[in-house]
């Protein structure tokens, strides 16, 4: 079922990872940081940063360490938002389950 309240997203997880990596690289360059400087400030090895920027592959903790240096750590709070409350109609008459009367 497609939700009307959210825009359609045709990105696959690998595509999204590359998109995030490109945005992180752009943010690093805009801050005039080299990979070495970002590594020193974040504690993430240069090789991990290089791999992330080229493939999108990185561990969550390392990504959060990089995000912290780039001023984006609080953006992780937007992930996995709480579900919205049911409408009165949905609460009063929940959908029937298959095979039950």
Backbone as JSON Lines, residues from 0, in Angstrom:
{"i":0,"aa":"X","n":[0.84,-1.18,0.0],"ca":[0.0,0.0,0.0],"c":[0.89,1.25,0.0]}
{"i":1,"aa":"X","n":[0.58,2.2,-0.81],"ca":[1.35,3.43,-0.92],"c":[0.7,4.51,-0.07]}
{"i":2,"aa":"X","n":[1.5,5.18,0.72],"ca":[1.0,6.26,1.55],"c":[0.95,7.55,0.75]}
{"i":3,"aa":"X","n":[-0.17,8.21,0.8],"ca":[-0.33,9.47,0.08],"c":[0.37,10.61,0.81]}
{"i":4,"aa":"X","n":[0.56,10.45,2.12],"ca":[1.14,11.54,2.91],"c":[2.65,11.69,2.7]}
{"i":5,"aa":"X","n":[3.3,10.67,2.13],"ca":[4.73,10.74,1.91],"c":[5.02,10.64,0.42]}
{"i":6,"aa":"X","n":[6.01,11.41,-0.07],"ca":[6.34,11.33,-1.5],"c":[6.91,9.96,-1.85]}
{"i":7,"aa":"X","n":[6.71,9.56,-3.08],"ca":[7.26,8.3,-3.54],"c":[8.77,8.39,-3.6]}
{"i":8,"aa":"X","n":[9.42,7.31,-3.27],"ca":[10.88,7.26,-3.27],"c":[11.3,6.05,-4.09]}
{"i":9,"aa":"X","n":[11.99,6.28,-5.18],"ca":[12.42,5.2,-6.05],"c":[13.89,4.84,-5.83]}
{"i":10,"aa":"X","n":[14.5,5.37,-4.78],"ca":[15.9,5.06,-4.51],"c":[16.01,3.71,-3.81]}
{"i":11,"aa":"X","n":[16.96,2.92,-4.26],"ca":[17.29,1.69,-3.57],"c":[18.26,2.02,-2.45]}
{"i":12,"aa":"X","n":[18.41,1.15,-1.46],"ca":[19.31,1.46,-0.34],"c":[20.73,1.82,-0.79]}
{"i":13,"aa":"X","n":[21.28,1.12,-1.79],"ca":[22.63,1.45,-2.26],"c":[22.68,2.83,-2.9]}
{"i":14,"aa":"X","n":[21.62,3.19,-3.63],"ca":[21.56,4.52,-4.25],"c":[21.47,5.6,-3.17]}
{"i":15,"aa":"X","n":[20.67,5.35,-2.15],"ca":[20.53,6.31,-1.06],"c":[21.84,6.47,-0.3]}
{"i":16,"aa":"X","n":[22.56,5.37,-0.09],"ca":[23.86,5.43,0.59],"c":[24.84,6.29,-0.2]}
{"i":17,"aa":"X","n":[24.87,6.13,-1.53],"ca":[25.74,6.96,-2.36],"c":[25.32,8.42,-2.32]}
{"i":18,"aa":"X","n":[24.03,8.67,-2.31],"ca":[23.52,10.04,-2.24],"c":[23.95,10.7,-0.93]}
{"i":19,"aa":"X","n":[23.84,9.97,0.18],"ca":[24.27,10.49,1.48],"c":[25.77,10.75,1.47]}
{"i":20,"aa":"X","n":[26.53,9.84,0.88],"ca":[27.99,10.01,0.8],"c":[28.35,11.25,-0.01]}
{"i":21,"aa":"X","n":[27.66,11.47,-1.12],"ca":[27.93,12.65,-1.95],"c":[27.61,13.93,-1.18]}
{"i":22,"aa":"X","n":[26.53,13.92,-0.42],"ca":[26.17,15.11,0.36],"c":[27.17,15.36,1.48]}
{"i":23,"aa":"X","n":[27.64,14.28,2.11],"ca":[28.64,14.43,3.17],"c":[29.95,14.98,2.59]}
{"i":24,"aa":"X","n":[30.34,14.48,1.42],"ca":[31.56,14.97,0.77],"c":[31.42,16.45,0.41]}
{"i":25,"aa":"X","n":[30.26,16.83,-0.13],"ca":[30.02,18.22,-0.48],"c":[30.07,19.11,0.77]}
{"i":26,"aa":"X","n":[29.51,18.61,1.86],"ca":[29.52,19.38,3.11],"c":[30.96,19.5,3.64]}
{"i":27,"aa":"X","n":[31.74,18.42,3.52],"ca":[33.15,18.45,3.95],"c":[33.92,19.48,3.14]}
{"i":28,"aa":"X","n":[33.73,19.47,1.83],"ca":[34.45,20.41,0.96],"c":[34.0,21.85,1.21]}
{"i":29,"aa":"X","n":[32.71,22.04,1.47],"ca":[32.2,23.39,1.76],"c":[32.79,23.92,3.06]}
{"i":30,"aa":"X","n":[33.09,23.02,3.98],"ca":[33.71,23.42,5.24],"c":[35.22,23.54,5.1]}
{"i":31,"aa":"X","n":[35.72,23.32,3.89],"ca":[37.15,23.41,3.59],"c":[37.97,22.44,4.45]}
{"i":32,"aa":"X","n":[37.46,21.2,4.56],"ca":[38.15,20.17,5.32],"c":[38.7,19.12,4.37]}
{"i":33,"aa":"X","n":[39.92,18.7,4.63],"ca":[40.48,17.57,3.88],"c":[40.01,16.29,4.58]}
{"i":34,"aa":"X","n":[40.19,15.18,3.9],"ca":[39.86,13.91,4.54],"c":[40.71,13.7,5.79]}
{"i":35,"aa":"X","n":[41.97,14.12,5.71],"ca":[42.86,13.98,6.87],"c":[42.36,14.8,8.06]}
{"i":36,"aa":"X","n":[41.93,16.01,7.8],"ca":[41.44,16.87,8.88],"c":[40.15,16.3,9.45]}
{"i":37,"aa":"X","n":[39.25,15.86,8.58],"ca":[38.0,15.25,9.05],"c":[38.3,14.01,9.88]}
{"i":38,"aa":"X","n":[39.27,13.23,9.46],"ca":[39.67,12.04,10.19],"c":[40.17,12.4,11.59]}
{"i":39,"aa":"X","n":[41.04,13.4,11.65],"ca":[41.6,13.82,12.93],"c":[40.52,14.33,13.88]}
{"i":40,"aa":"X","n":[39.56,15.07,13.36],"ca":[38.51,15.64,14.2],"c":[37.45,14.62,14.6]}
{"i":41,"aa":"X","n":[37.19,13.65,13.74],"ca":[36.1,12.69,13.98],"c":[36.57,11.39,14.62]}
{"i":42,"aa":"X","n":[37.85,11.06,14.44],"ca":[38.34,9.79,14.92],"c":[38.08,8.64,13.96]}
{"i":43,"aa":"X","n":[37.55,8.95,12.79],"ca":[37.28,7.94,11.76],"c":[38.5,7.87,10.85]}
{"i":44,"aa":"X","n":[39.03,6.68,10.59],"ca":[40.22,6.57,9.74],"c":[39.98,7.16,8.34]}
{"i":45,"aa":"X","n":[41.04,7.71,7.77],"ca":[40.97,8.29,6.43],"c":[40.49,7.25,5.42]}
{"i":46,"aa":"X","n":[40.94,6.02,5.56],"ca":[40.54,4.97,4.63],"c":[39.03,4.72,4.69]}
{"i":47,"aa":"X","n":[38.44,4.83,5.87],"ca":[36.99,4.66,6.01],"c":[36.25,5.82,5.35]}
{"i":48,"aa":"X","n":[36.77,7.02,5.53],"ca":[36.15,8.21,4.91],"c":[36.23,8.09,3.4]}
{"i":49,"aa":"X","n":[37.38,7.68,2.88],"ca":[37.56,7.51,1.44],"c":[36.57,6.47,0.89]}
{"i":50,"aa":"X","n":[36.49,5.34,1.57],"ca":[35.56,4.29,1.14],"c":[34.12,4.77,1.18]}
{"i":51,"aa":"X","n":[33.76,5.5,2.23],"ca":[32.41,6.04,2.35],"c":[32.09,7.0,1.2]}
{"i":52,"aa":"X","n":[33.0,7.91,0.93],"ca":[32.75,8.9,-0.12],"c":[32.71,8.3,-1.51]}
{"i":53,"aa":"X","n":[33.34,7.16,-1.71],"ca":[33.34,6.56,-3.05],"c":[32.3,5.45,-3.22]}
{"i":54,"aa":"X","n":[31.95,4.76,-2.13],"ca":[31.01,3.64,-2.26],"c":[29.72,3.82,-1.47]}
{"i":55,"aa":"X","n":[29.74,4.71,-0.48],"ca":[28.57,4.88,0.37],"c":[28.54,3.93,1.55]}
{"i":56,"aa":"X","n":[29.54,3.07,1.65],"ca":[29.59,2.07,2.72],"c":[30.29,2.62,3.95]}
{"i":57,"aa":"X","n":[29.6,2.53,5.1],"ca":[30.18,3.0,6.36],"c":[29.34,2.45,7.5]}
{"i":58,"aa":"X","n":[29.96,2.3,8.66],"ca":[29.22,1.89,9.86],"c":[28.45,3.07,10.43]}
{"i":59,"aa":"X","n":[27.41,2.76,11.17],"ca":[26.55,3.81,11.72],"c":[27.3,4.74,12.67]}
{"i":60,"aa":"X","n":[28.09,4.18,13.56],"ca":[28.81,5.02,14.53],"c":[29.8,5.94,13.82]}
{"i":61,"aa":"X","n":[30.52,5.41,12.83],"ca":[31.46,6.24,12.07],"c":[30.71,7.34,11.33]}
{"i":62,"aa":"X","n":[29.56,7.02,10.76],"ca":[28.76,8.03,10.07],"c":[28.32,9.12,11.03]}
{"i":63,"aa":"X","n":[27.94,8.73,12.23],"ca":[27.52,9.73,13.21],"c":[28.69,10.59,13.68]}
{"i":64,"aa":"X","n":[29.89,10.01,13.76],"ca":[31.07,10.78,14.14],"c":[31.38,11.83,13.06]}
{"i":65,"aa":"X","n":[31.27,11.43,11.8],"ca":[31.49,12.37,10.69],"c":[30.41,13.44,10.71]}
{"i":66,"aa":"X","n":[29.16,13.03,10.9],"ca":[28.05,13.99,10.94],"c":[28.24,15.0,12.06]}
{"i":67,"aa":"X","n":[28.77,14.57,13.18],"ca":[29.0,15.48,14.3],"c":[29.98,16.58,13.91]}
{"i":68,"aa":"X","n":[31.08,16.19,13.27],"ca":[32.08,17.18,12.84],"c":[31.49,18.12,11.79]}
{"i":69,"aa":"X","n":[30.63,17.6,10.93],"ca":[30.04,18.4,9.85],"c":[28.8,19.17,10.31]}
{"i":70,"aa":"X","n":[28.46,19.06,11.6],"ca":[27.33,19.81,12.14],"c":[25.97,19.24,11.78]}
{"i":71,"aa":"X","n":[25.91,17.93,11.57],"ca":[24.65,17.29,11.13],"c":[24.18,16.2,12.08]}
{"i":72,"aa":"X","n":[24.77,16.06,13.23],"ca":[24.43,14.95,14.11],"c":[22.96,14.97,14.52]}
{"i":73,"aa":"X","n":[22.42,16.14,14.8],"ca":[21.02,16.21,15.22],"c":[20.04,15.78,14.13]}
{"i":74,"aa":"X","n":[20.49,15.76,12.89],"ca":[19.62,15.32,11.8],"c":[19.24,13.85,11.93]}
{"i":75,"aa":"X","n":[20.01,13.08,12.68],"ca":[19.67,11.68,12.91],"c":[18.39,11.53,13.73]}
{"i":76,"aa":"X","n":[18.03,12.57,14.45],"ca":[16.8,12.52,15.25],"c":[15.55,12.47,14.37]}
{"i":77,"aa":"X","n":[15.7,12.79,13.09],"ca":[14.57,12.75,12.16],"c":[14.29,11.34,11.65]}
{"i":78,"aa":"X","n":[15.22,10.42,11.88],"ca":[15.03,9.05,11.43],"c":[14.0,8.35,12.31]}
{"i":79,"aa":"X","n":[13.22,7.5,11.71],"ca":[12.24,6.67,12.41],"c":[11.3,7.48,13.29]}
{"i":80,"aa":"X","n":[10.58,8.42,12.7],"ca":[9.64,9.21,13.5],"c":[8.52,8.32,14.04]}
{"i":81,"aa":"X","n":[7.9,8.76,15.12],"ca":[6.77,8.02,15.7],"c":[5.62,8.02,14.71]}
{"i":82,"aa":"X","n":[4.86,6.94,14.73],"ca":[3.7,6.87,13.85],"c":[2.66,7.88,14.3]}
{"i":83,"aa":"X","n":[1.93,8.39,13.32],"ca":[0.88,9.35,13.65],"c":[-0.29,8.63,14.3]}
{"i":84,"aa":"X","n":[-1.02,9.35,15.1],"ca":[-2.17,8.78,15.78],"c":[-3.25,8.39,14.78]}
{"i":85,"aa":"X","n":[-4.03,7.41,15.15],"ca":[-5.14,6.99,14.3],"c":[-6.2,8.09,14.27]}
{"i":86,"aa":"X","n":[-6.9,8.16,13.15],"ca":[-8.05,9.06,13.1],"c":[-9.18,8.43,13.9]}
{"i":87,"aa":"X","n":[-10.15,9.18,14.23],"ca":[-11.28,8.67,14.99],"c":[-11.98,7.54,14.25]}
{"i":88,"aa":"X","n":[-12.09,7.68,12.92],"ca":[-12.73,6.64,12.11],"c":[-11.92,5.34,12.13]}
{"i":89,"aa":"X","n":[-10.61,5.45,12.04],"ca":[-9.76,4.27,12.07],"c":[-9.81,3.58,13.43]}
{"i":90,"aa":"X","n":[-9.9,4.37,14.47],"ca":[-9.94,3.81,15.81],"c":[-11.27,3.11,16.07]}
{"i":91,"aa":"X","n":[-12.36,3.74,15.63],"ca":[-13.71,3.2,15.87],"c":[-13.97,1.95,15.05]}
{"i":92,"aa":"X","n":[-13.46,1.89,13.84],"ca":[-13.72,0.74,12.96],"c":[-12.41,0.27,12.35]}
{"i":93,"aa":"X","n":[-11.62,-0.51,13.09],"ca":[-10.36,-0.99,12.52],"c":[-10.63,-1.89,11.32]}
{"i":94,"aa":"X","n":[-9.71,-1.94,10.37],"ca":[-9.95,-2.76,9.18],"c":[-10.07,-4.23,9.54]}
{"i":95,"aa":"X","n":[-10.95,-4.91,8.8],"ca":[-11.16,-6.34,9.03],"c":[-9.94,-7.12,8.59]}
{"i":96,"aa":"X","n":[-9.68,-8.18,9.32],"ca":[-8.56,-9.04,8.95],"c":[-9.07,-10.13,8.04]}
{"i":97,"aa":"X","n":[-8.23,-10.54,7.15],"ca":[-8.57,-11.54,6.16],"c":[-9.02,-12.84,6.83]}
{"i":98,"aa":"X","n":[-10.13,-13.38,6.34],"ca":[-10.6,-14.67,6.83],"c":[-11.43,-14.6,8.1]}
{"i":99,"aa":"X","n":[-11.67,-13.42,8.58],"ca":[-12.49,-13.27,9.79],"c":[-13.74,-12.5,9.47]}
{"i":100,"aa":"X","n":[-14.79,-12.82,10.19],"ca":[-16.07,-12.11,9.99],"c":[-16.45,-11.35,11.23]}
